[in-house]
Amino acid sequence: MKPSEPQQQRRSTATLLISYFIFGALHESAHLITASWLLPSSSSLSAILNDNNSNIATLILRMLLGRCITIPIDNTTNNAMTIALIKHSGWIFSIAIAILCHILYKQQRLSILHISSVVPLAAYITALEGLTTDLFGFVPQQSNRGYMTFFCGNFGILLLNSSWLSIDGGRTALDVLEKMVNVTMMRGAQSGGVVTFEPTKYSHNKTPNTNNEQSSPPRHPPTLKGIRSRVVNAKRTDLSKIIKQKIIQDNCSPLTGNLHGYNKSEYTVNEGGGKLVRGFFGHTRFATSSKASFEGTHPHQWSARREYNLYSFGSASSFGGGSSDGRNRSRVVVEPRIVGVENYITHNGDFEFFRVRDKYYDVTLVQGWLENVLETPLPCTVDSAAIAGMIDLLRTQGSFALSLRYAVCLTLSNSKVETDPAVPYPTHAEYEEIAKIFESSLQDVLNASNNNSNDDDNGMITLEDISSNSDRRAWLVSIIVERLRGQLDATLPRGNATNFLDGSFRRLQRGGPSAMATLAKFVSSDAEDEELALFIRATVDAFFDNDLLHSTRIFLEDAKGSFGIMVSSSIDAHRQVCFAARGQTMSIAFYPRKGLICYGSEQAAVKAGLNYENPGGSLVHSSFDEGHNAVRLDLDDLGGEIALLDWGYACDAEPAISPPNRNLQVEKLMNGSVNVVLLQQSMNAQTN
């Protein structure tokens, strides 16, 4: 008896669903079989069950209903082709199944089932889903432990008006932050964290200078330290509340509940002195294919705080601490000081590859390489931690030791990424030892220039006069080349000098290894070879150019992946922070009346500033509410865009930008108190 039409419809619907689930499970099985074939040691059934936190029954259900599976790949697997084969095996298999079903349908081989049209349809849908996810990557997904699937969100605030601190000890500001976390939690609420910077030592003054005499500008910006607060959410806790509680625990007085330094002069406008701006930079995370871990929680830092000899940089108009009209230049003393350096990033997206000398390296290789060049073990396997490591390597302005490390690792003709280098990289102490030659040479150039300067030169030559003058840079390079070549030659036997990486291993003179001997393994001192001069030129350029903006620019130019990132450093946190977007959204809201800046991955989160009033009242009197004064900047996540926010320090109100980026337009926001510099990657690629 022929079934009725309703019965046929029910049978077809049921078969369509069953076929859909079966084809989905077959799709995931293709990933599993390919991984088992290519990676037999790490992709056994027990390893997969452990990585998916399940037994065989739940794994099958996950493949049938969830249409996903996690393939565990250990960190020793750095073959990009292997990972690509595992990733693309699913959609290729699904396309093959769809073609087979289509052929059978056309040949009426399925007609005996009386459902010939719905089985191919289920195969088509599965193939389309496979193309969307595996080939085009329209959903967040990865295939190794360093690439776990993340749904993340950035958020944070900058308190330009000191009333946010001084009136109620920062309580209202933390309420704004809590609201932003609450909104950002839609992107993930398994864990979260915030970093803020404060002086390593506060002054004893609680009020600004009220005397009539003019105070002298500070010779150096304050030494800052980062305070990172991270938490992993529990089943029945509110992530926004426990993040706020952790911030209070780490940053507030246990007796009063006020933020540390809330009533100190460092955060108050005072004539001649500096005014710090307190910022809180945060992130929430959701790892869909792994357990949330404390180590994987942002903000990320690769290298622990370490001290370096550092020169202070400012804007071009008041370099070295002088005023913009040059009146204070005669009192400027260019000298380094010992400063603790620590860098933090937050990131949502995927960091996949990094380019060195026109060759791209997988992030797992980069992670192993960073362990060697930074002398610091891998802090965690997530890809975002490697971004923090790259910023450690790139942010070098003001330190010859850091600039030397940058030049050795990234600019030599034989620089490459490798987890097990044939020749050990120089140590931190060795870089500092070599840097002394650069520092003494710089001082000699400054002294010689000042001795030969005219009375019309407004006094002493500053770092800016060398940084912005190509002839003076070349002069500095030539002096260092002569001195460093002499030091390198002293460590080698007589004869032509070639470097270790080219295959000519040399016997050092008696006396054992030294900083120069280590450098000689990487750089040739042969007078006929330009390698030493190019190396020193790269070091000097990094010393003058690799500020926060330029370092972020270099990273994004050489990195492949999707990025919504915040980059901060203890060197720069007294006056600036960098944001960038490429393939991930990032918005920045400016509230001039309240003296507040909110940023975040979610546009709704940056609106939190509308709901809270400054405890000290508005900075600008207006008949309109803040909604008419506020401005929101959405970074170009399609073409890629970097935003530098610089609020100045002391008398230096212009943005501190190194020469390579001084052609960029500067926008004044927040009633002129904040400089915003935008760099569009798409436009930069066209001009280059």
ABEGO torsion letter per residue (X at the ends): XBBBAAAAAAAAAAAAAAAAAAAAAAAAAAAAAAAAAABAAAABAAAAAAAAGBBAAAAAAAAAAAGBBBBBBBAABABAAAAAAAAAAAAAAAAAAAAAAAAAAAAGAAAAAGAAAAAAAAAAAAAAAAAAAAAAGABBBBABAAABBBBBBBBEBBBABAAAAAAAGGAAAAAAAAAAAAAAAAAEAABBBBBBBBBABBBABABBBABABBBBBBABBBBBBBBBBBBBBBAABBAAAAAAAAAAAAABBAAAGBBBGAABAAABBBBGBBBBBBBBBBBBBBBAABBBBAAABOBBBABBBBBBBBBBBBBAABBGGBBAAGAAAAABBBBBBBBBBBBBBBBBEBBABBBBGGBBBBAAAAAAAAAAAAGBBBABABAAAAAAAAAAAABABGBAAAAAAAAAAAABAABBBBABBABBBBBAAAAAAAAAAAAAAAAAAAAAAAAABBAAAGEBBBAAAAAABAAAAAAAAAAAAAAAAAAAAAABBBEBBBBAAAGBBBBBBBGEBBAAAAAAAABBABAABAAAAAAAAAAAAAAAABBAAAAAAAAAAABBEBBBBBBBBAAAAAABBBBBBBGBBBBBBBBAAAGBBBBEABAAAAAAAAABBBAAEBABBBABBAAAABBBBBBBAAAEBBBBBBAEBEABABBBBBAAAAABBBBBBGGGABBBBBBBAAAAAAAX
